[in-house]
Structure formats: C-alpha cells, structure tokens
C-alpha cells in the first residue's frame, strides 16, 4: 500500500509486515509504473538500513505483471548488534548457574586465566589493576593509622612453625613443604609461608626489649601458599595475594584497640570504596583463627545469598610471645610479655566485587577500584571532527584526575558498548556528529544503565563536574543501596530450626539471624540440620528471643548464620 500510495487506483489491499511478498501484490500494472516502483522499493529497503528489513532481490515486469522477489538481509550494523548480543550471551545467566556465571565473568572480562600449575591462576593485567587500586587505597589507610611496610621471608623452618602448637595444628593440612635445595636434601624442611605470625615473632624477639620499643605496627604485601583441595578464581587458590598486618603492644588494651581499629578500617574500605555492605562481628570459638584469643571478621552477602568473609582481624593475647620468649622491660622495670594482633584481606575481595555487583552483562566495578573509570566512545568516528572532539574530552577529564580511556579503534560502537559493559567501566561517554552539532554528549552509567545529555561548554567543565559527581557520589552510593537492598531482602529472622529450613526453602539462601546459647554442639547441629553455619556474632546485637534456636535453653547471643564461600 505504501509503495503505491501515489497511485491509488492501482493499490490492491495487501497484508503488512510479511516476510515474503503476498500474491495479492502482483497486480496488473501499467508499464510506465515499473521504473517508478523499482526506485521506490530500493528507497524503502536500503541495504544499510538500521533495521533488519527485506530488500528487493529481483524486480521484473512481464506481461503486464510486476513481480518483486524479496530477500531478508541483516544490515551491517544489525549483524554487529547480533555479535554484541552473542558476546553477552556467552555469559551464563546468574539465575541459570551462578557458579558458571562467576567463572564466565572471570575469564571473559579478562581478569584471570588458568595455568598448568594446578590450583593456581594467572591474574591478568585488568584483574591485577583492580588489585593495585585496592592495594593503593588500603596502603594509604594503613599508613594514616601509623603502620609501616616490611617484607618477611617466604620460607619458614619447620622448627619455627611448631613453636606455637595451636597455630601449627590449624595450618598443617594446608602447608606446602620444600625438602630439596637444588639437588641436595635439606637438613630441615622449609614451609612455604601460609601466614607469617611465626616469622614476625622470631623477628620481634630480637628487636623488642623495652617498653620504648613498643608498639611495632607492621604490614606486608605478599603472596602466601595454602594447599587448597578445591579452588576457584580469587575465592580459593593455592597461591594468593594478600596483605597481613602484624602488631605488638605493651598491653592487652592497646592490642584489643588495634584489633577493633583495623576491623573498622576494613569496614570503611568495603562500604565506601567497594560499595559493599558488611556485618562486623566476632567469630565463635570453633571458627576463630588458629592461635588467636579472639577473631573478628566482616561478612558480606553475595547475589546468590551466600556469605563471603571479606576480612579478618585477630587478637592473640600474649600466647605467641610466651611461645617465642618475647619479653620487654616495662616502665616499672619488670619483665612482661607483649600482646599481639594480626589482620588481613586478600584478592578474594575481587571475587566479592564480582558476586556483589555483577550482572548478566558482566562486571560492575566500583569507581574507586576500577582501572578505567570512564570510557569515551566516538560515534561515526570517520566523520570529520569527531575524533578531535573526543580527544578534547579525554584531555579535559584526564586533567581532573579521572582514569579515562578513549577507544578510537575500528570496532563498531555497538561492540565497544558491549565490551565495556563486560569490563564494568562505571561511566561511558558517547560523542558523535549530531552531538557535536547540538553542543552536547551522552553520558551513561554502567550500574543502572541510565543516560543523560551533558552540554559541552568551552572548557568542558559541566562534563567534568558531571562525571566526577557520578564517580564520587551517584554511582558508589547507588551501588551500595542496591547491594544493601539485596542483603535486606535475603536476611531472615528465625526462632526455630524449622523456621530456618522453611525460610531457606521458600526464599532461597541468605543470612539468618537467630539466637544461640553458646554451646558448640548446638552450633554444629544447626549446620547439620539446616545447612547454615555460624558466620559471626554481630557486634550490633538484636534481641530476637530469649531461647537458643536449637536447644531452647537461655540464649547468650544473636548469631548471623549462612552458607559460605
């Protein structure tokens, strides 16, 4: 009908939106319409249309009949769109298989690669850049609280490791041993560092003699080896990167204050820099660090309702000092044993970021640790002035300290959009001929997909202010609210084990808040019956009931329970 609109007398009624030309269209047409209709067909079905339309494959006029054969053709842009769609489809949907979704993102966002060394991973440049940003921010926070960096050996003699009984028993199953040096068998086995408490103690006994030598506030950034049987990228691997802080103090009060201070540092970092809400709490006796008097932790809830321990802080009392013979002369000139702490976070924080914020399109990175905070994508970059304008935007944003990338490659804009969504870049800036003509650009945010137009003034101040506000406020706050909503929706208050089982069956995995009497047997039974173990005793307590969720006896604490990574 539309094609023959200029000639109503020759306009048969035909159905619309068909994949092939209906027979009714083939009416008897005068010869002088053939050329006109042919031109109109090609005008309506251009080869490089933005929509997947049928195009004329053959048009002929014989015996007063015009025959049009149509062929469905995907234009170039839409073929690329399909490739973009396919690239995203290669990520398994998290609702289909969360574990595979996680692995897909780790590999396709180019965070890690597998290696021939079983249980270990290659952290690729993009993944390592995230860790470098985590390291840079935390290192600044540590130094602001008076800590300095050191580096201890990676080998620990077996005799040194065995000096603290509880400690060695806790780590024995995970220890890797070196028994040969070159071709010679060693007189004493060397443990490849699983943690460094014993090394620090061996050092402290040589340098701590007086109260004037205290405190020592040390930290180191190293890798450690623990012989995990089941491994997953970032979450569990036989070698991983971490920081471990080790401090020694004159009094228990100072050491406990340090333990709590560093727990708060981790909390602030996770919530403000990673946009990841956490619960601060104390571990139960059965779950504390080997050799510790008490262990404190921050627990985060992932998309799938499972908990992840994001950081720990331990108070050791004077147990290690006694085992290693560390004493100092106090102000009263009497010998005393110092009190110690240790605290650490690892590259599993990257796994926490993925599972807290990621979606079916890939990573969603918090701006503070994103290797690239904003990417500029030129539209129709072959046209005059587009790349020049994009370069000006890049220069203005970089001058403000924003980690910005200009992608002037020959990949299509659609490919670039999908690629940078996959990599979780917080902000995307689009600039094309029409934008330049209108004196504006388009700014899109990754975490919610929202777009806005921003005017391009003389010095691009409006753009710089908009992007800075997005990176510093809008995006991290929005990501935190979204993650907190997920945690709130998946936190269940229960008074009996039947209620726990019912909540998990009906609503899925999540945190369970329930009372506990303090008996380890009840702690074990809750896990055996319901599948959820104790994650921590939250520092902020709630009074849910007076009775233990398991035995019904008087309760001592509200405990946070859950399945965990």
C-alpha positions in Angstrom: 0.0 0.0 0.0 2.7 2.5 1.0 4.7 1.8 -2.2 1.7 2.5 -4.4 0.3 5.4 -2.3 0.9 7.8 -5.2 -1.3 5.7 -7.5 -4.5 4.8 -5.5 -6.2 3.4 -8.5 -3.6 0.6 -8.7 -3.4 0.0 -4.9 -4.6 -3.5 -4.1 -5.3 -4.4 -0.4 -2.4 -6.5 0.9 -1.3 -7.6 4.4 1.5 -5.7 6.0 4.7 -6.9 7.9 5.1 -10.1 5.9 8.4 -11.9 5.3 7.6 -12.5 1.7 5.6 -10.7 -1.0 2.0 -11.8 -0.9 0.3 -12.9 -4.1 -2.2 -10.1 -3.9 0.6 -7.6 -4.5 1.2 -8.9 -8.0 -1.5 -7.0 -9.8 -1.7 -5.9 -13.4 0.3 -2.7 -13.6 0.9 -0.3 -16.5 4.4 -0.3 -18.0 5.1 3.3 -17.0 4.9 2.4 -13.3 7.7 -0.2 -13.4 10.6 2.2 -13.2 8.9 4.4 -10.5 8.1 1.4 -8.3 11.5 -0.1 -8.7 13.1 3.1 -7.4 10.6 3.3 -4.6 11.4 -0.2 -3.5 15.1 0.5 -3.2 14.4 3.7 -1.4 12.2 1.9 1.2 14.6 -1.0 1.6 18.1 0.5 1.7 20.9 -2.0 2.1 22.5 -0.3 5.1 19.3 0.4 7.0 19.4 0.4 10.8 16.6 -2.1 10.9 16.6 -5.7 9.6 14.3 -5.3 6.6 13.7 -7.3 3.5 15.4 -5.9 0.4 14.4 -6.3 -3.3 16.3 -9.2 -4.7 14.7 -9.2 -8.2 12.1 -6.9 -9.8 10.8 -7.6 -13.3 7.9 -6.7 -15.4 6.5 -9.2 -17.9 3.1 -9.5 -19.5 1.7 -6.5 -17.6 2.6 -8.1 -14.3 5.3 -6.7 -11.9 7.0 -9.4 -9.9 9.0 -8.5 -6.8 11.1 -11.1 -5.0 12.2 -10.0 -1.5 15.1 -11.3 0.4 15.6 -10.7 4.2 19.0 -9.2 4.8 20.6 -8.2 8.1 22.3 -4.8 7.5 25.9 -4.4 8.7 25.0 -2.6 11.9 22.5 -5.2 13.0 24.9 -8.0 12.2 27.3 -6.4 14.6 24.5 -5.9 17.1 23.8 -9.6 16.9 27.5 -10.3 17.5 27.4 -8.0 20.5 24.3 -9.8 21.8 26.1 -13.2 21.2 29.1 -12.0 23.1 27.0 -11.2 26.1 25.0 -14.4 25.8 28.3 -16.3 26.2 28.0 -15.3 29.9 25.8 -17.9 31.6 22.9 -16.1 33.3 23.3 -16.0 37.1 19.8 -17.3 37.6 20.7 -20.4 35.5 24.0 -21.3 37.0 25.6 -18.8 39.4 28.9 -20.7 39.7 29.3 -20.8 35.9 28.3 -17.2 35.6 31.1 -16.3 38.0 33.7 -18.3 36.1 32.5 -16.8 32.8 33.0 -13.3 34.0 36.4 -14.0 35.5 37.5 -15.3 32.1 35.6 -13.1 29.6 36.3 -9.9 31.4 40.0 -10.9 31.2 40.6 -11.0 34.9 42.3 -14.4 35.1 43.5 -17.3 33.1 44.0 -20.9 34.1 47.5 -22.2 34.2 49.3 -25.6 34.1 50.1 -25.2 37.8 47.1 -26.9 39.3 45.1 -24.8 41.8 46.8 -21.6 40.8 45.8 -18.8 38.4 47.3 -16.1 36.2 46.0 -12.7 37.3 45.8 -10.8 34.0 46.5 -7.1 33.7 42.9 -6.0 34.1 42.5 -8.1 37.2 45.8 -7.1 38.7 45.0 -3.4 38.1 41.9 -3.8 40.3 44.2 -5.3 43.0 46.6 -2.5 42.6 43.9 0.0 43.3 42.7 -2.0 46.3 46.3 -2.1 47.5 46.9 1.7 46.9 43.8 2.7 48.9 44.3 0.3 51.8 48.0 1.1 52.0 47.2 4.7 52.4 44.7 3.9 55.1 47.2 1.7 57.0 49.9 4.5 56.9 47.3 7.0 58.1 46.9 4.9 61.2 50.7 4.7 61.8 51.6 1.4 60.1 54.8 0.8 58.0 55.5 -1.9 55.4 58.1 -4.6 55.8 58.8 -7.9 54.0 59.4 -11.2 55.6 61.0 -14.4 54.1 58.6 -16.7 52.2 60.1 -19.8 53.9 59.6 -20.9 57.5 61.7 -23.6 59.1 59.7 -26.5 60.5 61.0 -26.0 64.0 59.9 -22.3 64.0 56.4 -23.2 62.8 56.0 -25.8 65.5 56.7 -23.3 68.4 53.0 -22.4 68.7 51.1 -25.7 69.0 47.5 -24.5 68.1 48.8 -22.4 65.2 50.7 -25.3 63.6 47.8 -27.7 64.1 45.5 -25.3 62.4 47.6 -24.9 59.3 49.3 -28.3 59.0 46.8 -29.7 56.4 47.4 -26.7 54.1 51.2 -26.4 54.3 53.5 -26.9 51.3 57.0 -28.1 52.1 60.3 -27.6 50.5 62.6 -30.6 51.1 65.3 -30.1 48.5 67.6 -27.2 47.6 68.9 -27.8 44.1 69.9 -31.5 44.2 70.6 -31.6 48.0 68.1 -32.7 50.6 67.6 -30.1 53.2 68.5 -30.9 56.8 65.2 -29.3 57.9 62.1 -28.9 55.9 61.0 -25.4 55.0 57.3 -24.5 54.9 56.2 -22.1 52.1 54.6 -19.3 54.0 50.9 -19.9 54.7 50.9 -16.9 57.1 53.7 -15.1 58.8 53.0 -14.9 62.6 56.0 -17.1 63.4 58.3 -15.1 61.3 57.3 -11.8 62.9 57.6 -13.4 66.4 61.1 -14.6 65.5 61.9 -11.0 64.5 60.3 -9.3 67.5 62.3 -11.3 70.0 65.4 -9.7 68.5 64.2 -6.1 68.4 61.8 -5.7 71.4 63.5 -5.3 74.7 61.9 -2.3 76.4 58.5 -0.5 76.6 60.2 2.2 74.5 60.4 -0.3 71.6 56.6 -0.7 71.5 54.3 -0.7 69.7 55.5 -2.1 66.4 52.9 -1.5 63.7 53.9 -3.6 60.7 52.3 -4.7 57.4 53.4 -6.6 54.4 52.0 -7.1 50.9 53.0 -10.7 49.8 51.7 -13.9 48.4 51.0 -17.0 50.5 50.5 -20.7 49.7 47.8 -22.9 51.2 47.3 -26.3 49.6 43.5 -26.0 48.9 41.8 -29.1 47.6 39.0 -27.2 45.8 39.9 -24.0 44.1 38.1 -21.2 42.3 39.4 -17.9 40.8 40.0 -15.3 43.5 37.9 -17.2 46.1 40.2 -20.1 46.8 43.6 -20.8 45.2 46.8 -22.5 46.3 48.7 -19.2 46.0 47.0 -15.9 46.5 48.0 -12.3 47.1 47.1 -10.5 50.4 48.3 -8.1 53.0 48.9 -9.2 56.5 49.3 -6.7 59.3 51.2 -7.7 62.5 51.5 -5.5 65.5 52.9 -5.9 69.0 51.8 -3.9 72.1 52.7 -3.4 75.7 49.2 -4.0 77.0 46.2 -6.1 76.2 44.0 -3.0 76.0 46.2 -1.5 73.3 46.2 -4.7 71.3 42.4 -5.1 71.5 42.0 -1.5 70.4 44.2 -2.2 67.4 42.2 -5.3 66.5 39.0 -3.3 66.5 40.6 -0.3 64.7 41.7 -2.4 61.8 38.3 -4.1 61.6 36.8 -0.7 61.2 39.4 0.2 58.6 38.3 -2.8 56.6 34.6 -1.9 57.1 35.1 1.6 55.8 37.0 0.4 52.8 34.5 -2.2 51.8 31.5 0.1 52.3 32.9 3.3 50.9 35.3 2.1 48.3 33.8 -1.2 47.2 30.1 -0.2 47.8 29.7 -3.5 49.6 27.7 -3.6 52.9 29.3 -5.8 55.5 28.4 -7.1 59.0 31.1 -6.7 61.7 31.2 -9.5 64.2 33.3 -11.8 66.4 33.9 -15.4 65.3 32.7 -18.3 67.5 35.4 -20.3 69.4 35.2 -23.1 66.8 35.7 -20.7 63.9 38.4 -18.4 65.2 42.0 -18.2 63.8 44.4 -20.9 64.9 46.3 -19.5 67.9 44.0 -16.4 68.4 42.3 -15.4 71.6 39.5 -13.9 69.5 38.9 -13.3 65.8 36.8 -10.5 64.3 35.5 -10.5 60.8 33.4 -8.7 58.3 30.8 -10.7 56.4 29.3 -9.7 53.1 26.3 -11.3 51.3 26.6 -12.2 47.6 24.0 -12.1 44.9 23.2 -15.7 45.4 22.6 -15.4 49.1 25.8 -16.9 50.2 28.2 -15.3 52.7 31.8 -14.3 52.0 34.3 -13.4 54.7 35.8 -10.2 53.4 38.4 -9.6 56.0 39.6 -10.7 59.5 41.3 -9.1 62.5 42.8 -11.3 65.3 43.8 -10.6 68.9 46.5 -13.1 70.0 46.9 -12.0 73.6 50.4 -13.0 74.9 50.3 -16.6 73.7 52.8 -16.2 70.8 55.0 -14.0 72.9 55.3 -16.8 75.5 55.9 -19.4 72.9 58.7 -17.4 71.3 60.2 -16.0 74.5 59.4 -12.3 73.7 59.7 -10.1 76.8 60.2 -6.4 77.5 61.1 -4.3 80.4 58.1 -2.2 81.4 58.1 1.3 83.0 58.2 -0.4 86.4 61.4 -2.1 85.2 59.7 -5.5 85.4 59.7 -8.0 82.6 56.4 -8.5 80.8 55.0 -10.4 77.8 53.7 -8.2 75.0 50.3 -8.7 73.3 49.9 -9.1 69.5 47.5 -8.8 66.7 47.3 -9.7 63.0 44.8 -8.7 60.3 44.4 -9.3 56.6 42.5 -9.1 53.4 43.2 -11.0 50.1 42.4 -11.0 46.4 39.1 -12.7 47.3 37.9 -9.1 47.6 37.8 -9.1 43.8 35.6 -12.1 43.9 33.4 -10.3 46.4 33.1 -7.3 44.0 32.1 -9.7 41.1 29.4 -11.5 43.1 28.0 -8.4 44.9 27.7 -6.1 41.9 28.0 -8.1 38.7 25.1 -8.8 36.3 24.4 -10.9 33.2 26.3 -8.4 31.1 29.5 -8.7 33.1 31.4 -6.8 35.7 30.0 -3.8 37.5 33.0 -2.1 39.1 33.0 0.5 42.0 34.7 3.6 40.6 37.3 3.7 43.4 39.0 0.5 42.2 38.0 0.5 38.5 41.2 0.5 36.3 39.3 2.7 33.9 36.6 4.9 35.4 35.2 6.4 32.2 35.5 5.4 28.6 34.8 7.7 25.6 33.2 6.0 22.6 33.2 8.1 19.4 30.2 7.6 17.1 30.8 7.7 13.4 34.4 8.5 14.1 35.3 8.5 10.4 33.5 11.8 10.1 35.4 15.0 10.3 35.9 16.5 13.8 34.6 13.5 15.8 37.9 12.1 17.0 39.3 15.6 17.5 36.4 16.4 19.8 36.7 13.1 21.6 40.4 13.8 22.2 39.5 17.1 23.7 37.0 15.4 26.1 39.7 12.9 27.0 42.2 15.6 27.8 39.8 17.6 30.0 38.7 14.5 32.0 42.3 13.2 32.5 43.4 16.7 33.7 40.8 16.2 36.6 42.5 13.0 37.7 39.9 10.7 36.2 41.1 7.4 34.8 39.7 7.8 31.3 40.1 5.8 28.1 39.4 6.9 24.5 38.6 4.0 22.3 39.4 5.1 18.7 39.8 1.5 17.4 37.9 0.5 14.3 35.5 -1.7 16.2 31.8 -0.6 15.9 30.2 1.5 18.7 27.9 -1.5 19.4 30.9 -3.8 20.0 32.5 -1.2 22.2 29.4 -0.7 24.3 29.2 -4.5 25.0 32.9 -4.8 25.6 33.0 -2.0 28.2 29.8 -3.2 29.9 31.5 -6.6 30.2 34.5 -4.9 31.8 32.3 -3.0 34.2 33.6 0.5 33.4 31.4 2.8 35.6 30.8 5.6 33.1 30.6 5.7 29.3 30.7 8.9 27.2 29.3 8.9 23.7 30.1 11.7 21.2 29.1 11.8 17.5 28.4 14.3 14.7 24.9 15.1 15.9 26.1 15.5 19.5 28.8 18.0 18.3 26.2 19.9 16.2 24.0 20.1 19.3 26.9 21.0 21.6 26.4 18.1 23.9 27.5 14.5 24.6 25.7 11.5 26.1 26.8 10.1 29.5 25.7 6.6 30.5 26.3 4.8 33.9 27.0 1.1 34.0 25.4 0.1 37.3 21.8 1.2 36.3 22.1 1.8 32.5 20.8 5.4 32.8 21.8 8.0 30.2 21.9 11.8 30.3 22.9 14.5 27.9 25.5 17.0 29.1 26.2 20.3 27.5 29.7 20.9 26.2 30.8 24.3 27.3 34.1 26.0 26.4 36.3 24.2 28.9 34.1 21.1 29.3 33.6 22.0 33.0 30.0 20.7 33.0 31.1 17.3 31.7 34.0 17.1 34.2 31.7 18.1 37.1 29.0 15.6 36.0 31.5 12.7 35.6 33.2 13.5 38.9 29.9 13.6 40.7 28.9 10.2 39.2 32.2 8.6 40.2 32.4 10.1 43.7 28.8 10.0 44.7 26.0 8.8 42.5 27.5 5.5 41.3 29.0 4.3 44.6 26.0 5.3 46.6 23.6 3.7 44.1 25.7 0.5 44.0 25.7 0.4 47.8 21.9 0.9 48.1 21.4 -1.9 45.5 23.6 -4.3 47.4 22.1 -3.4 50.7 18.6 -4.0 49.3 19.7 -7.5 48.2 21.1 -8.2 51.7 17.9 -6.9 53.4 15.7 -8.9 51.2 17.7 -12.0 51.9 18.1 -11.7 55.7 15.6 -13.9 57.6 14.8 -13.6 61.3 14.1 -17.1 62.8 13.3 -18.5 66.2 13.4 -22.2 65.5 15.4 -24.5 63.2 12.1 -25.3 61.4 11.7 -21.6 60.6 15.3 -21.5 59.2 14.6 -24.5 57.0 11.3 -23.0 55.8 12.8 -19.6 55.1 15.6 -21.1 53.0 13.3 -23.4 51.1 10.8 -20.7 50.3 13.0 -17.6 49.8 16.4 -19.1 48.9 19.8 -18.8 50.5 20.6 -15.7 52.7 21.6 -14.5 56.1 19.7 -16.0 59.1 19.5 -14.1 62.3 18.8 -16.4 65.2 19.7 -16.7 68.9 22.3 -19.1 70.3 23.2 -20.4 73.7 26.9 -20.6 73.2 27.2 -24.4 73.1 29.3 -25.7 70.3 27.1 -28.7 70.0 24.1 -26.5 69.1 26.2 -24.6 66.6 27.2 -27.9 64.9 23.6 -29.2 65.0 22.1 -26.1 63.4 24.5 -26.6 60.4 23.8 -30.3 60.2 20.0 -29.8 60.2 19.6 -26.6 58.2 22.8 -26.3 56.2 23.8 -22.9 57.5 26.8 -22.4 59.7 27.7 -19.6 62.1 29.3 -16.6 60.3 29.8 -14.3 63.2 28.3 -12.9 66.4 27.4 -9.4 65.2 28.8 -6.5 67.2 25.4 -4.8 66.9 23.2 -7.3 68.7 19.4 -7.8 68.3 17.1 -9.4 70.8 15.0 -11.9 68.8 14.0 -14.2 71.7 15.3 -15.5 75.0 15.8 -19.0 73.7 18.5 -20.8 71.7 17.3 -21.6 68.2 18.5 -25.2 68.7 18.1 -26.4 72.2 15.6 -23.9 73.6 17.9 -23.0 76.6 18.6 -19.4 77.5 20.4 -17.6 74.7 23.6 -15.6 75.0 24.0 -14.1 71.6 22.3 -13.3 68.3 24.3 -15.1 65.6 24.4 -14.5 61.9 24.2 -17.8 60.1 24.6 -18.6 56.4 26.1 -20.8 53.7 29.5 -19.5 52.8 32.2 -19.5 50.1 
